[in-house]
């Protein structure tokens, strides 16, 4: 970065520092301060780019009369209210929404400033594309095994003990143990977060070399861009090609894309942002979704290894708790997301990016939905739409945690306890109609406690402890709420916090 301009006094020094940051147009700090949380269509103004060229002969979905009736379908909004999709589209700051079913384009809608040729950032949808490239590198033997140590491919990391013992598999599963901070909390914390740094860095390899360890590799899952970025370095080193060239030659030109895509780079002629820097059009994202709908095959030709796609998009039923609790319980599988609730009946999956970017695939109905948006506060209307287009009824599952929260707020501890017990009994009969998970119940407990509804919070905590007797998180919340409790950690839990 450019050195600060001399100035006198505290105010002058602050102005000098700010001006020096402004003058250093390409530096990481300037980008963070200038752009913060950017819209999905401005990446070309922030970063240099590397082009991913489109196919010579584009594949076109069949165009039918667009289904304007979809605007009237009532979908659940983030506040739990059912609203017409037309209203949901506006309230959730959706910029593009494309629905394809059985290769027919049924719905295509864009907000002002967006259109069929608008290239938008995928944000973390790019992680699912990186996963596809890793599957190919493994099939070709360029990456020998996901059980390999990452230092096999990045020997420059041997000198940093923080990387010892980390495998390619652990990067893929976001279990590296490397320290990482999310963009949460105060503005200052957001600006200093790992999220901001890895998105805006002007030297990605240097940023990755300087990481430290927070956990043992494989100890726990933690969402972080850095794990995917390390996969990107491994892929570039193992294949001796840039990520853009790998995507272009192995996938993008083979699936009939209509428009050039691009990767955001850390610097001119630099390294691609493989965790959040792929930019493409909505319909080209839909073409990538079609590839995964058909288990990696494109018009009869296997582009991706079928087994890799199956592993990425099939729920691991040996795992009972989700990585993330939103809409439904979400399992993170090889950098794709799978709703755990009633997965056997739905068999759906999606790539997910910040501010509402989605590539959603619903295999039973042959449906692909692409959403480009500018608001991370989203619900999950995709299952409802897929069933509607097939003429099937669909009812949103009852969220038990939300029902308990409403009961605790309105009527107190006895009501929260009664609702919890009644609904958890009811879900044993038609389980597809209800959804419950530990993380959501603990979140409700914390909310009730923050609202000083302590009796209701403690009543729910006892019920959650009974339901999840081996949970470390439950026991730690119990210790926080009741410090006099003798803390006996369940098996395999980390030591109790001091």
C-alpha positions, -999 to +999 in steps of 0.1 A: +000+000+000+010+036-005+026+053+025+004+077+045+006+114+035+022+135+063-004+156+082-005+174+115-029+165+143-051+135+149-076+145+123-049+152+097-034+118+103-067+101+099-074+120+067-039+111+055-044+074+061-078+075+043-063+094+013-034+070+011-059+041+010-078+059-018-046+064-038-037+027-034-066+017-057-055-019-060-049-027-023-070-050-002-080-023+024-091+001-003-114-025-019-129-034+015-136+002+025-148+012-010-171-018-019-180-034+014-208-059+005-212-055-033-241-061-055-238-091-078-233-071-110-204-048-102-175-073-099-160-061-132-156-026-116-138-040-086-115-067-099-095-075-130-110-106-147-100-136-167-124-147-194-140-182-196-151-184-232-185-197-242-194-226-265-192-222-303-227-236-307-249-227-277-275-251-263-309-235-260-337-245-237-370-249-255-390-217-251-427-221-243-453-194-234-440-181-201-460-191-171-472-158-157-494-177-133-463-184-113-465-148-101-497-156-081-483-188-064-482-182-027-447-188-012-435-185+023-416-153+031-389-148+058-415-137+083-435-169+078-463-151+059-475-167+026-473-141-002-478-142-040-444-149-057-447-115-075-446-098-041-419-121-028-398-112-059-399-075-050-395-079-013-364-101-015-346-079-040-345-106-067-328-095-099-332-126-121-353-157-117-353-185-142-373-217-141-365-246-164-384-279-164-376-309-186-354-286-208-383-261-213-379-225-201-411-218-183-404-186-164-378-159-170-380-126-151-354-098-146-354-067-125-344-033-139-307-033-150-306-071-155-313-092-185-305-124-203-270-112-212-262-097-177-232-113-161-237-116-124-215-128-096-222-162-083-205-154-050-202-188-032-221-207-059-185-207-073-176-232-046-198-258-063-180-252-096-147-257-079-159-290-066-168-301-101-132-292-113-118-312-084-139-342-094-124-340-129-088-336-116-093-368-095-107-388-124-078-377-146-052-386-119-039-350-118-049-350-081-040-385-069-064-388-039-085-366-017-067-382+012-034-367+001-018-341+023-022-306+007+015-301+010+020-328-017+007-302-041+017-270-023+052-279-009+058-242+000+034-247+029+057-274+045+075-247+065+043-237+083+032-262+109-003-249+108-008-268+075+006-301+086-019-330+085-045-312+064-058-333+035-076-324+003-107-342+017-107-318+047-105-288+025-134-301+005-154-307+036-144-274+053-127-292+082-092-278+078-091-264+113-076-232+100-087-200+119-113-179+101-136-151+111-170-144+095-182-110+085-204-105+115-207-081+144-197-044+143-186-026+111-150-027+124-152-065+129-167-069+094-140-049+078-113-070+096-130-103+090-115-132+070-146-131+048-137-096+037-100-102+034-102-133+012-128-118-011-108-086-016-072-097-013-048-085-039-024-114-033-044-146-027-014-170-023+003-148+003-030-145+022-033-183+023+003-188+033-002-167+064-030-186+081-029-201+115-047-231+130-077-229+154-086-267+156-071-300+147-078-310+111-111-329+108-123-319+143-153-298+131-169-282+102-166-244+098-177-225+067-147-206+052-136-193+018-100-201+026-105-239+024-120-236-011-092-211-021-066-237-011-084-262-034-080-236-062-043-234-057-040-272-056-060-275-089-039-248-106-007-265-095-018-301-102-032-293-137-007-266-147-036-246-160-055-215-146-089-222-131-105-202-159-089-225-186-099-256-167-135-245-165-136-233-201-121-265-217-135-291-193-170-279-187-181-244-199-177-249-237-190-285-234-224-276-220-234-252-247-230-219-227-242-189-246-221-161-230-186-158-219-181-160-181-153-146-161-134-151-129-125-122-106-087-120-100-068-108-070-046-086-093-040-082-131-029-116-145-033-130-110-051-158-092-089-166-096-113-162-067-126-198-068-147-194-036-168-165-048-155-149-080-172-167-109-194-143-130-220-156-156-255-151-169-286-167-153-293-191-182-257-202-183-259-210-145-290-230-155-270-250-180-245-259-153-275-270-131-287-292-160-253-309-160-258-318-123-295-327-129-282-355-153-255-367-130-227-350-149-239-361-184-246-337-212-267-350-240-254-385-235-218-376-230-203-379-195-187-345-188-182-350-150-176-383-132-210-397-124-199-410-091-185-376-080-218-359-088-237-386-069-215-381-039-220-344-041-258-345-043-268-374-022-276-369+015-252-386+039-278-403+061-252-413+087-251-376+098-281-365+118-273-328+125-270-301+098-241-277+092-265-248+088-300-242+100-320-221+076-353-228+059-347-266+064-317-283+080-289-280+055-261-306+049-229-294+032-217-321+009-186-316-013-194-279-015-231-284-024-261-279-001-287-306+006-319-299+025-321-327+051-358-324+057-377-351+037-347-354+013-357-389+003-390-375-010-375-345-027-339-354-037-331-318-043-299-299-038-285-264-046-254-242-049-257-212-027-241-178-027-242-146-006-270-121-012-294-148-025-276-165-054-289-200-061-287-228-086-315-252-074-321-287-088-351-308-081-345-342-097-380-358-093-396-330-114-367-323-137-367-287-124-338-262-124-342-228-108-317-200-109-320-170-087-298-139-088-306-115-059-293-086-039-304-095-004-291-124+018-324-124+038-341-152+018-366-179+023-368-212+003-396-210-024-380-235-047-397-267-036-431-250-037-425-238-072-413-272-084-443-290-071-467-263-084-454-266-120-460-304-119-495-298-106-488-314-072-499-301-038-472-289-015-474-278+021-445-262+040-434-282+070-442-268+105-410-254+120-412-267+156-386-243+168-406-213+155-438-227+170-421-230+204-408-195+202-442-181+195-457-201+224-430-190+248-433-154+238-471-153+240-480-177+269-448-185+287-429-216+299-458-240+302-471-233+267-436-236+252-432-269+269-466-282+258-461-271+222-427-287+220-439-320+234-471-321+213-453-314+180-423-337+186-448-365+192-468-356+162-438-356+139-432-393+145-463-401+125-461-378+094-424-367+096-425-348+063-449-323+079-425-311+106-389-300+109-368-297+141-331-296+148-308-289+177-294-257+163-328-241+158-340-251+193-308-236+209-313-205+189-348-202+202-335-208+237-310-180+233-337-156+219-361-163+248-332-157+273-322-124+255-358-113+258-356-120+295-382-148+293-359-169+315-385-194+327-395-203+291-358-205+281-349-228+309-379-250+303-370-254+266-333-260+274-342-289+296-363-304+268-335-299+243-310-315+267-334-345+270-337-348+232-300-344+225-283-359+255-249-362+238-247-327+225-217-306+234-235-274+224-265-282+247-242-289+276-223-257+271-254-236+270-265-253+301-233-243+318-237-207+306-272-205+319-265-223+352-229-218+362-232-239+393-239-270+372-212-297+373-203-299+336-198-335+325-188-334+288-204-360+266-180-383+248-158-368+221-166-332+232-139-306+234-130-296+269-154-272+286-147-235+281-131-218+311 
